[in-house]
Amino acid sequence: MSGKIIVLPDDLTNKIAAGEVIERPASILKELLENALDAGAKDITVELERGGCGSIRVTDDGEGIDREDAALAFCRFATSKIYQFDDIYKVQSFGFRGEALPSIASISRVEMVTRKRDALAGTRVIAEAGDIKEITETGCPAGTSVHVTNIFEPVPVRRKFLKSEHTEQGYCMDVISRLAISHTDLRLKVLAKGREVLNIPAARDARERLALVLGTDFLDQMLFLTAEKNGIRLHGFASQPGLTRANSRHIYCFVNRRFIRDHLINSAIMTAYRRLIEAKRYPAAVLLIDLPPHDVDVNVHPAKLEVRFRNPRDVYQMVVETLTGALAGSPLLSPPPEDGKLPRADFPAIRNYGKGVEEALKRYTLSSPSYSSERAGFRRPYFPQTTESQLFKESGGSGERPGLTFSDLSFLGQVGGVYLIFAAEDRMIIVDQHAAHERILFEKLKKKSADSDPSMMSQRLLMPEVISLPPRDFAFLMDCLPILEGCGFEIEPFGNDAVALKSVPSLVAKLEPKRMIMDFLEGFAVREVLALDEQREKIYAFLACKGAIKAQQDITSAEVKFLCRDLDSVPNASTCPHGRPVIVSFTFSDLEKMFKRR
């Protein structure tokens, strides 16, 4: 190579531009579906051959295209959406760049048949490898049909990266499902190999559409969300703590009905679920966020899968507050109320997320992380019924809704020195005594810290315990000192790399002091870079675990009564701070099935 600078020919630049938008057949389908929506379509039919690798046809009942505009639609940077630069920031449609049809046509053969409703005849346009081959008049119904064949023939190297036909069809179905979730008034029909594989009618609301697309099992275990503040409206659904998944693929987020992947929103969701679900587990959620077009930039990613918010702090705050309130005040028996409004909770997780906002915003940079085809691998989730109880009301905030309380239950006894057995009117309930007590102690520590309660009880040791530490552990303990002191510890430096432990929290007063400190340092052996609130909550969880009732520890009926009373007074009582379930419930119907009585 001479290294001489040249201007690339149009056919090559078109293929390069196509590579930014068209990764696989599902990318083609996404662009065609969004074009149909921009045309006002309410009825769309998709036909796939060989999972979309053979051909894709999208037919809609939208407004159609004039003959004069039909050819222009295949020219790069041709658009009906913007006429001056500032229009870029006011776009309310899904596309405008004029790159979709030209990009698709540059790597395939495209035949478009279109007619406006008031036109006597339609137009057929055939484009292949980026060139328009034919424009003719034709008879056709109102609307537009685009048939894409010979996919990736002009760029055969791209075909080597495709998966099996079954996998590629799965990607296509993911695109269709996401579109169906965000557009409840849209009717969608999908044919594969000539057979109908999906037929979704228009729905009245998001709840009905989710049941059709994701199944009733999914919806039965979700909390309804709704909020509006500072011009931002949020509605959707989020899973109860007992329903988690191994990855974040079951988080569906839409901004102005556009499916996106956004680090800020994912961070807000995980902040709300912190200490409610197990580490390395993720909730399921469907969040639909609407805000004025000028407050969001949808043009930071070629495929528009990432966005930039003008006021990211407001979006983060709304997501955290809405989710946290729903999780704390969620009823565990009753369905959502008719107006869909859940009680808002005012408790430490809401008041103390400020540092989390800062941490998330630090990572919310002007250049978004690159998008890969592997990240596009959504699959329709299966949400089996869970036996973790979602039965009780929780008193995290005002406006409590009806449901059982732990104090309502009839205590039957203890099994294995671990599990407490209760009877309710229509079920048997099992409570893990250690997990339950952990949650109580954890929430009490959080509340006292948030309220700056000077009455945090501690017990002074008869003789200070002097503990020698490696330099690394000493430095870490000094960093944690403000949090530990807030919990009831009194620790002072004592010479080089040693500390004098003078007081301990009363909830761990029975433990051997030195061993507890060493266990604490061992538990934090992996010194993660955590936000202050995360570090504080991790320490609270450690202390709660150490101070809680242990397995094989007998518990009296009076102590059970106090435990139930305390569970009624704390939010998030269905899981421990590490995300393990506190309660498992069996209905009489479940028991009858186990004993084959029905």
C-alpha positions as CSV (number, residue, x, y, z in Angstrom):
1,M,0.0,0.0,0.0
2,S,1.3,3.4,-0.9
3,G,-0.5,5.2,1.9
4,K,-1.9,7.8,-0.5
5,I,-5.1,9.4,0.6
6,I,-8.1,8.8,-1.8
7,V,-11.8,9.5,-1.8
8,L,-13.7,6.3,-1.5
9,P,-16.3,5.5,-4.3
10,D,-20.0,5.7,-3.5
11,D,-20.6,2.0,-3.7
12,L,-17.9,1.4,-1.0
13,T,-19.0,4.2,1.3
14,N,-22.6,2.9,1.1
15,K,-21.5,-0.6,2.2
16,I,-19.5,0.9,5.0
17,A,-22.5,3.0,6.2
18,A,-24.7,-0.1,5.9
19,G,-22.3,-1.9,8.3
20,E,-23.1,0.6,11.0
21,V,-26.8,-0.1,10.8
22,I,-27.2,-3.6,9.3
23,E,-25.6,-6.3,11.4
24,R,-27.9,-9.2,10.7
25,P,-31.4,-9.8,9.3
26,A,-33.0,-8.6,12.5
27,S,-31.4,-5.2,11.9
28,I,-33.1,-5.0,8.5
29,L,-36.4,-6.0,10.1
30,K,-36.1,-3.3,12.8
31,E,-35.5,-0.6,10.3
32,L,-38.5,-1.7,8.1
33,L,-40.8,-1.9,11.1
34,E,-39.8,1.5,12.4
35,N,-40.4,3.0,8.9
36,A,-43.9,1.4,9.0
37,L,-44.6,3.0,12.4
38,D,-43.4,6.4,11.1
39,A,-45.9,6.0,8.3
40,G,-48.7,5.7,10.8
41,A,-49.3,1.9,10.4
42,K,-51.7,0.2,12.7
43,D,-51.6,-3.3,11.0
44,I,-48.2,-4.9,10.1
45,T,-47.5,-8.3,8.7
46,V,-44.0,-9.8,8.7
47,E,-42.9,-12.7,6.5
48,L,-39.6,-14.5,7.2
49,E,-37.9,-17.1,5.1
50,R,-35.0,-19.1,6.6
51,G,-35.3,-17.1,9.8
52,G,-34.8,-13.9,7.9
53,C,-31.6,-15.1,6.2
54,G,-33.5,-15.9,3.0
55,S,-35.9,-13.0,2.8
56,I,-37.9,-10.5,4.8
57,R,-41.2,-8.9,3.8
58,V,-42.9,-6.2,5.8
59,T,-46.4,-5.1,4.8
60,D,-48.1,-2.2,6.5
61,D,-51.3,-0.1,6.2
62,G,-49.5,3.2,6.6
63,E,-49.8,6.3,4.5
64,G,-47.7,5.1,1.6
65,I,-45.2,7.1,-0.6
66,D,-45.8,9.3,-3.7
67,R,-44.3,8.2,-7.0
68,E,-42.0,11.2,-7.0
69,D,-40.7,10.4,-3.5
70,A,-40.4,6.6,-4.0
71,A,-37.0,6.8,-5.8
72,L,-35.7,9.5,-3.4
73,A,-36.3,7.1,-0.5
74,F,-33.4,5.0,-1.7
75,C,-31.0,8.0,-1.8
76,R,-28.6,8.5,1.2
77,F,-29.5,11.4,3.5
78,A,-32.9,11.8,1.9
79,T,-35.6,12.4,4.6
80,S,-39.0,13.9,5.3
81,K,-38.2,14.5,9.0
82,I,-35.7,17.3,9.2
83,Y,-35.1,20.4,7.1
84,Q,-32.6,22.3,9.2
85,F,-29.9,21.3,11.8
86,D,-32.0,22.2,14.9
87,D,-34.7,19.7,13.7
88,I,-32.4,16.9,14.7
89,Y,-33.1,17.6,18.3
90,K,-36.9,17.7,17.8
91,V,-37.3,14.4,16.0
92,Q,-40.3,12.4,17.3
93,S,-40.2,9.6,14.8
94,F,-38.0,6.5,14.9
95,G,-35.8,7.4,11.9
96,F,-34.8,10.3,9.8
97,R,-31.3,9.9,8.5
98,G,-32.2,8.5,5.2
99,E,-29.8,5.6,5.8
100,A,-32.2,2.7,6.3
101,L,-33.4,1.9,2.8
102,P,-30.2,2.9,1.1
103,S,-28.2,0.8,3.6
104,I,-30.5,-2.2,3.2
105,A,-30.4,-1.9,-0.6
106,S,-26.6,-1.7,-0.7
107,I,-26.3,-5.2,0.8
108,S,-29.4,-6.9,-0.8
109,R,-32.1,-6.7,-3.3
110,V,-35.1,-4.6,-2.3
111,E,-38.5,-4.4,-3.9
112,M,-40.9,-1.8,-2.6
113,V,-44.5,-1.5,-3.6
114,T,-46.4,1.5,-2.2
115,R,-49.5,3.5,-2.7
116,K,-51.0,6.5,-0.9
117,R,-54.7,6.2,0.0
118,D,-55.9,8.9,-2.4
119,A,-53.7,7.6,-5.4
120,L,-55.3,5.6,-8.2
121,A,-52.1,3.5,-8.7
122,G,-49.1,2.5,-6.8
123,T,-45.4,2.5,-7.4
124,R,-42.9,-0.4,-7.6
125,V,-39.2,0.3,-7.0
126,I,-36.5,-2.3,-7.3
127,A,-33.0,-1.6,-6.0
128,E,-30.1,-3.9,-6.0
129,A,-26.6,-3.5,-4.6
130,G,-27.2,0.2,-4.0
131,D,-28.6,0.9,-7.5
132,I,-32.2,1.5,-8.6
133,K,-33.0,-1.0,-11.3
134,E,-36.6,-0.3,-12.0
135,I,-39.5,2.2,-11.2
136,T,-42.9,1.3,-12.6
137,E,-46.6,1.9,-11.9
138,T,-48.5,-0.9,-10.4
139,G,-51.8,-1.8,-8.8
140,C,-51.6,-2.5,-5.0
141,P,-53.4,-1.8,-1.8
142,A,-52.8,1.4,0.2
143,G,-49.8,1.3,2.3
144,T,-46.3,-0.1,1.7
145,S,-44.7,-3.6,1.2
146,V,-41.0,-4.0,1.3
147,H,-39.5,-7.3,0.2
148,V,-35.8,-7.9,0.9
149,T,-33.9,-10.8,-0.7
150,N,-30.4,-11.8,-1.6
151,I,-29.4,-10.6,1.8
152,F,-25.6,-9.9,2.2
153,E,-24.8,-11.2,-1.3
154,P,-22.9,-8.0,-2.2
155,V,-20.9,-8.5,1.0
156,P,-20.5,-12.3,1.4
157,V,-18.0,-11.9,4.2
158,R,-20.9,-10.6,6.4
159,R,-22.8,-13.9,5.9
160,K,-20.1,-15.8,7.6
161,F,-20.9,-14.1,10.9
162,L,-24.6,-15.1,10.9
163,K,-25.8,-17.8,13.3
164,S,-28.1,-20.6,12.5
165,E,-31.5,-19.9,10.8
166,H,-33.2,-20.7,14.1
167,T,-31.1,-18.3,16.0
168,E,-31.5,-15.5,13.5
169,Q,-35.2,-16.0,13.6
170,G,-35.0,-15.7,17.3
171,Y,-33.3,-12.3,17.0
172,C,-36.1,-11.2,14.6
173,M,-38.8,-12.3,17.0
174,D,-37.1,-10.3,19.7
175,V,-37.3,-7.2,17.6
176,I,-41.0,-7.9,17.0
177,S,-41.7,-8.5,20.7
178,R,-40.1,-5.3,21.8
179,L,-42.1,-3.4,19.2
180,A,-45.3,-5.0,20.4
181,I,-44.6,-4.1,24.0
182,S,-44.1,-0.4,23.3
183,H,-47.0,0.0,20.8
184,T,-50.2,-1.4,22.4
185,D,-52.4,-0.2,19.6
186,L,-50.5,-2.1,16.9
187,R,-51.7,-5.3,15.3
188,L,-48.8,-7.6,14.4
189,K,-48.8,-10.9,12.4
190,V,-45.7,-12.9,11.7
191,L,-45.3,-15.7,9.2
192,A,-42.3,-18.0,9.0
193,K,-42.0,-20.5,6.2
194,G,-45.6,-19.6,5.2
195,R,-46.9,-20.6,8.7
196,E,-48.3,-18.2,11.2
197,V,-46.1,-18.1,14.3
198,L,-47.5,-14.9,16.0
199,N,-50.7,-13.0,15.8
200,I,-51.0,-10.2,18.3
201,P,-54.2,-8.1,18.2
202,A,-54.3,-4.5,19.3
203,A,-54.5,-4.2,23.1
204,R,-56.3,-1.7,25.4
205,D,-53.3,-1.1,27.7
206,A,-49.7,-2.1,28.5
207,R,-50.9,-4.8,31.0
208,E,-53.0,-6.6,28.4
209,R,-50.2,-6.3,25.8
210,L,-47.6,-7.7,28.2
211,A,-49.8,-10.7,28.9
212,L,-50.0,-11.4,25.2
213,V,-46.3,-10.9,24.4
214,L,-44.6,-12.2,27.6
215,G,-47.2,-14.4,29.1
216,T,-49.5,-14.2,32.2
217,D,-46.8,-15.9,34.3
218,F,-44.6,-12.9,33.8
219,L,-47.4,-10.4,34.6
220,D,-48.6,-12.2,37.7
221,Q,-45.3,-11.6,39.5
222,M,-44.8,-8.0,38.6
223,L,-45.4,-4.7,40.4
224,F,-47.1,-2.0,38.5
225,L,-45.2,1.3,38.3
226,T,-46.4,4.8,37.5
227,A,-44.9,8.3,38.2
228,E,-44.7,11.7,36.7
229,K,-42.3,14.5,37.6
230,N,-40.3,17.3,35.9
231,G,-41.9,16.6,32.6
232,I,-40.9,12.9,32.7
233,R,-43.5,10.2,32.8
234,L,-42.6,6.6,33.8
235,H,-44.9,3.6,33.8
236,G,-44.3,-0.1,33.5
237,F,-43.7,-3.2,35.6
238,A,-40.9,-4.6,37.8
239,S,-40.5,-8.0,39.3
240,Q,-41.0,-8.7,43.0
241,P,-37.7,-9.6,44.8
242,G,-38.5,-13.3,44.6
243,L,-38.3,-13.3,40.8
244,T,-34.7,-12.8,39.5
245,R,-32.7,-13.8,36.5
246,A,-29.0,-14.7,35.9
247,N,-28.5,-11.7,33.5
248,S,-30.0,-8.3,32.6
249,R,-31.5,-9.5,29.3
250,H,-35.0,-9.4,30.9
251,I,-34.8,-5.6,31.5
252,Y,-36.8,-3.9,28.7
253,C,-36.4,-0.2,28.7
254,F,-38.1,2.2,26.2
255,V,-37.7,6.0,25.9
256,N,-40.5,7.6,23.9
257,R,-41.4,4.1,22.9
258,R,-37.9,3.4,21.4
259,F,-36.2,0.3,22.8
260,I,-32.8,1.3,24.3
261,R,-30.0,0.0,26.4
262,D,-28.8,2.6,28.9
263,H,-26.2,2.3,31.6
264,L,-27.8,5.1,33.7
265,I,-31.2,3.5,33.8
266,N,-29.8,0.0,34.5
267,S,-27.7,1.4,37.3
268,A,-30.9,3.1,38.8
269,I,-32.8,-0.2,38.6
270,M,-30.0,-2.2,40.3
271,T,-29.7,0.6,43.0
272,A,-33.4,0.1,43.9
273,Y,-33.0,-3.7,44.2
274,R,-29.7,-3.5,46.2
275,R,-29.9,-5.7,49.3
276,L,-33.2,-7.1,48.1
277,I,-31.9,-9.7,45.7
278,E,-28.9,-12.0,45.6
279,A,-25.5,-10.7,44.3
280,K,-25.1,-11.4,40.5
281,R,-28.8,-11.7,40.1
282,Y,-31.0,-9.3,38.1
283,P,-34.7,-8.3,38.2
284,A,-37.1,-8.4,35.3
285,A,-38.6,-5.1,34.3
286,V,-40.4,-3.3,31.6
287,L,-40.0,0.5,31.9
288,L,-41.5,3.0,29.5
289,I,-40.2,6.5,29.9
290,D,-41.7,9.4,28.1
291,L,-40.2,12.9,28.0
292,P,-40.1,15.9,25.5
293,P,-38.1,15.1,22.4
294,H,-35.8,18.1,23.0
295,D,-34.7,16.5,26.4
296,V,-33.3,13.4,24.8
297,D,-30.8,12.9,22.0
298,V,-31.5,9.7,20.0
299,N,-28.6,10.2,17.6
300,V,-25.6,8.9,19.6
301,H,-25.7,5.4,18.2
302,P,-26.1,4.3,14.5
303,A,-28.8,1.8,15.3
304,K,-30.4,4.3,17.9
305,L,-30.0,1.7,20.7
306,E,-28.5,4.3,23.1
307,V,-29.6,7.8,24.0
308,R,-28.4,10.8,25.9
309,F,-30.6,12.7,28.4
310,R,-30.5,16.4,28.8
311,N,-31.2,15.9,32.5
312,P,-29.9,12.4,33.4
313,R,-30.1,13.1,37.2
314,D,-33.9,13.6,36.9
315,V,-34.3,10.3,35.0
316,Y,-32.1,8.4,37.5
317,Q,-34.0,9.9,40.4
318,M,-37.4,9.0,39.1
319,V,-36.5,5.4,38.3
320,V,-34.9,4.8,41.7
321,E,-37.7,6.5,43.7
322,T,-40.5,4.8,41.8
323,L,-39.0,1.3,42.0
324,T,-37.9,1.7,45.6
325,G,-41.4,3.0,46.6
326,A,-43.1,0.1,44.9
327,L,-40.8,-2.5,46.3
328,A,-41.1,-1.2,49.9
329,G,-44.9,-0.7,49.8
330,S,-45.9,-3.5,47.5
331,P,-48.8,-5.6,48.5
332,L,-48.1,-9.3,48.5
333,L,-51.6,-10.5,48.0
334,S,-53.7,-8.0,46.2
335,P,-53.5,-7.0,42.5
336,P,-52.6,-3.4,41.5
337,P,-55.4,-0.9,42.2
338,E,-57.6,0.3,39.4
339,D,-55.8,3.6,39.1
340,G,-52.4,1.8,39.1
341,K,-51.0,4.0,41.8
342,L,-48.9,2.4,44.6
343,P,-48.0,4.0,47.9
344,R,-44.8,6.0,47.9
345,A,-42.4,5.0,50.6
346,D,-40.1,7.5,52.4
347,F,-37.3,5.4,53.9
348,P,-33.5,5.4,53.8
349,A,-33.0,3.7,50.4
350,I,-34.7,6.7,48.8
351,R,-33.1,9.4,50.9
352,N,-29.6,8.0,50.6
353,Y,-29.2,7.3,46.9
354,G,-27.5,10.6,46.1
355,K,-24.0,9.1,46.0
356,G,-25.3,6.4,43.6
357,V,-26.5,9.1,41.3
358,E,-23.0,10.7,41.2
359,E,-21.4,7.3,40.5
360,A,-23.8,6.5,37.7
361,L,-23.4,10.0,36.2
362,K,-19.6,9.6,36.2
363,R,-20.0,6.7,33.8
364,Y,-22.6,8.5,31.8
365,T,-20.1,10.1,29.4
366,L,-20.5,11.8,26.1
367,S,-19.4,8.7,24.2
368,S,-21.6,5.8,24.8
369,P,-20.2,2.3,25.0
370,S,-20.1,0.4,21.7
371,Y,-22.9,-1.9,20.8
372,S,-22.3,-5.5,19.8
373,S,-24.5,-8.1,18.2
374,E,-24.1,-10.3,21.2
375,R,-25.7,-7.7,23.3
376,A,-28.7,-7.8,21.0
377,G,-29.4,-11.4,21.9
378,F,-32.7,-11.0,23.6
379,R,-34.8,-14.0,24.1
380,R,-38.4,-14.3,25.1
381,P,-38.2,-15.0,28.9
382,Y,-40.0,-17.8,30.7
383,F,-41.1,-16.8,34.1
384,P,-42.2,-19.8,36.1
385,Q,-44.3,-19.5,39.2
386,T,-42.3,-18.9,42.3
387,T,-42.9,-20.3,45.8
388,E,-41.4,-17.4,47.5
389,S,-44.2,-15.7,49.3
390,Q,-45.6,-12.5,47.9
391,L,-48.3,-12.5,50.6
392,F,-47.8,-9.8,53.2
393,K,-48.2,-6.1,53.3
394,E,-45.1,-4.2,54.2
395,S,-45.2,-1.0,56.2
396,G,-42.4,0.9,54.3
397,G,-44.6,4.0,53.8
398,S,-47.9,5.6,54.1
399,G,-51.1,4.4,52.5
400,E,-50.8,0.7,53.4
401,R,-52.8,-1.6,51.3
402,P,-54.7,-4.6,52.6
403,G,-52.9,-7.9,53.1
404,L,-51.8,-10.3,55.8
405,T,-49.3,-9.3,58.5
406,F,-46.8,-11.6,60.1
407,S,-48.6,-11.0,63.4
408,D,-51.8,-12.4,62.0
409,L,-50.2,-15.8,61.6
410,S,-50.7,-18.7,64.0
411,F,-47.3,-20.1,65.1
412,L,-47.2,-23.9,64.9
413,G,-43.5,-24.7,65.8
414,Q,-39.9,-24.8,64.8
415,V,-38.4,-27.3,62.4
416,G,-34.7,-28.2,62.4
417,G,-33.8,-25.3,64.6
418,V,-34.0,-23.1,61.5
419,Y,-37.5,-22.8,60.1
420,L,-40.6,-21.4,61.8
421,I,-43.9,-22.9,60.7
422,F,-47.1,-20.8,60.6
423,A,-50.7,-21.3,59.6
424,A,-52.9,-18.7,57.8
425,E,-56.5,-19.1,56.7
426,D,-55.7,-20.7,53.4
427,R,-52.0,-21.7,53.5
428,M,-49.0,-22.8,55.4
429,I,-46.1,-20.4,55.7
430,I,-42.4,-21.2,56.4
431,V,-40.0,-18.5,57.7
432,D,-36.3,-18.8,57.8
433,Q,-35.6,-17.4,61.3
434,H,-32.0,-16.3,60.5
435,A,-33.0,-14.5,57.2
436,A,-35.9,-12.8,58.9
437,H,-33.8,-11.5,61.8
438,E,-31.1,-10.4,59.3
439,R,-33.6,-8.2,57.5
440,I,-34.9,-6.7,60.7
441,L,-31.4,-5.8,62.0
442,F,-30.3,-4.5,58.6
443,E,-33.3,-2.2,58.3
444,K,-32.8,-0.9,61.8
445,L,-29.2,-0.1,61.2
446,K,-30.1,1.7,58.0
447,K,-32.9,3.7,59.7
448,K,-30.7,4.7,62.7
449,S,-27.9,5.8,60.3
450,A,-30.3,7.8,58.1
451,D,-31.9,9.5,61.1
452,S,-28.4,10.1,62.6
453,D,-29.9,8.5,65.7
454,P,-27.5,9.2,68.7
455,S,-29.2,6.3,70.6
456,M,-27.4,3.7,68.4
457,M,-26.8,1.2,71.3
458,S,-23.3,0.0,71.9
459,Q,-21.6,-2.0,74.7
460,R,-18.3,-1.0,76.2
461,L,-15.8,-3.8,76.6
462,L,-14.4,-4.3,80.1
463,M,-10.9,-4.2,78.7
464,P,-10.0,-2.7,75.2
465,E,-9.1,-5.4,72.7
466,V,-5.9,-4.6,71.0
467,I,-5.7,-6.1,67.4
468,S,-2.6,-6.0,65.3
469,L,-3.3,-5.8,61.5
470,P,-1.4,-6.0,58.3
471,P,-1.0,-2.5,56.8
472,R,-3.6,-3.1,54.1
473,D,-6.2,-4.2,56.6
474,F,-5.4,-1.3,58.9
475,A,-5.8,1.2,56.2
476,F,-9.1,-0.3,55.1
477,L,-10.4,-0.3,58.7
478,M,-9.5,3.3,59.1
479,D,-11.4,4.1,55.9
480,C,-14.5,2.4,57.2
481,L,-14.2,4.0,60.7
482,P,-17.0,6.6,60.2
483,I,-19.5,3.9,59.2
484,L,-18.4,1.6,62.0
485,E,-18.7,4.3,64.6
486,G,-22.2,5.1,63.3
487,C,-23.1,1.5,64.0
488,G,-21.8,1.6,67.6
489,F,-18.2,0.6,67.4
490,E,-15.5,2.6,69.2
491,I,-12.1,1.9,67.6
492,E,-8.9,3.9,67.9
493,P,-5.5,3.6,66.3
494,F,-3.0,1.9,68.8
495,G,0.6,2.3,67.6
496,N,1.7,1.1,64.2
497,D,-0.9,-0.9,62.3
498,A,-2.8,-1.8,65.5
499,V,-6.2,-0.7,66.8
500,A,-7.9,-0.7,70.2
501,L,-11.4,-1.9,70.1
502,K,-13.3,-0.3,73.1
503,S,-17.0,-0.7,72.2
504,V,-19.1,-2.9,70.0
505,P,-22.7,-2.6,68.8
506,S,-25.1,-4.3,71.3
507,L,-26.5,-6.6,68.5
508,V,-23.1,-8.3,68.2
509,A,-22.1,-8.0,71.9
510,K,-22.1,-11.8,72.4
511,L,-19.5,-12.4,69.7
512,E,-15.8,-12.6,70.4
513,P,-14.6,-9.0,69.5
514,K,-11.3,-9.8,67.9
515,R,-12.7,-12.7,65.8
516,M,-15.6,-10.4,64.7
517,I,-13.2,-7.8,63.4
518,M,-11.0,-10.4,61.6
519,D,-14.2,-11.9,60.0
520,F,-15.2,-8.4,58.9
521,L,-11.8,-7.8,57.2
522,E,-11.9,-11.3,55.6
523,G,-15.4,-10.7,54.4
524,F,-14.2,-7.6,52.6
525,A,-11.0,-9.3,51.3
526,V,-12.0,-8.2,47.7
527,R,-11.7,-4.4,48.2
528,E,-14.2,-3.2,45.6
529,V,-14.5,0.5,44.6
530,L,-18.0,1.1,46.0
531,A,-20.1,4.2,46.4
532,L,-20.3,5.2,50.1
533,D,-23.9,4.0,50.4
534,E,-23.1,0.7,48.9
535,Q,-20.2,0.2,51.3
536,R,-22.3,1.3,54.2
537,E,-25.1,-1.2,53.3
538,K,-22.5,-4.0,52.8
539,I,-21.2,-3.4,56.3
540,Y,-24.8,-3.3,57.7
541,A,-25.5,-6.6,56.0
542,F,-22.4,-8.1,57.6
543,L,-23.3,-6.9,61.1
544,A,-26.9,-8.0,60.6
545,C,-25.8,-11.5,59.6
546,K,-23.4,-11.8,62.6
547,G,-26.0,-10.5,65.0
548,A,-29.0,-12.4,63.8
549,I,-30.5,-15.6,65.3
550,K,-28.5,-18.6,64.1
551,A,-29.5,-21.9,62.7
552,Q,-30.0,-24.6,65.4
553,Q,-30.9,-21.9,67.9
554,D,-34.1,-22.6,69.8
555,I,-36.6,-19.8,69.8
556,T,-39.5,-19.3,72.2
557,S,-43.1,-18.5,71.3
558,A,-42.7,-15.1,72.9
559,E,-39.5,-14.4,70.8
560,V,-41.4,-15.5,67.6
561,K,-44.1,-13.0,68.5
562,F,-41.5,-10.2,68.8
563,L,-39.9,-11.4,65.5
564,C,-43.2,-11.2,63.7
565,R,-44.0,-7.8,65.1
566,D,-40.6,-6.5,63.9
567,L,-41.1,-8.0,60.4
568,D,-44.3,-6.1,60.2
569,S,-42.5,-2.9,60.9
570,V,-39.7,-3.1,58.2
571,P,-39.8,-2.8,54.4
572,N,-38.7,-5.5,52.1
573,A,-39.4,-8.3,54.6
574,S,-39.7,-11.0,51.9
575,T,-35.9,-11.3,51.4
576,C,-32.8,-11.0,53.6
577,P,-30.1,-8.3,52.8
578,H,-28.3,-10.9,50.7
579,G,-31.4,-11.6,48.6
580,R,-32.3,-15.0,50.0
581,P,-36.0,-15.6,50.6
582,V,-37.4,-15.0,54.1
583,I,-40.7,-16.7,53.4
584,V,-42.0,-19.6,51.4
585,S,-45.7,-20.1,51.1
586,F,-47.8,-23.2,50.3
587,T,-51.5,-22.8,49.6
588,F,-53.9,-25.6,50.6
589,S,-54.2,-26.3,46.9
590,D,-50.4,-26.8,46.6
591,L,-50.5,-29.2,49.6
592,E,-53.4,-31.2,48.1
593,K,-51.5,-31.6,44.9
594,M,-48.4,-32.8,46.8
595,F,-50.5,-35.5,48.5
596,K,-52.4,-36.3,45.3
597,R,-55.7,-35.2,46.7
598,R,-56.6,-33.4,43.5
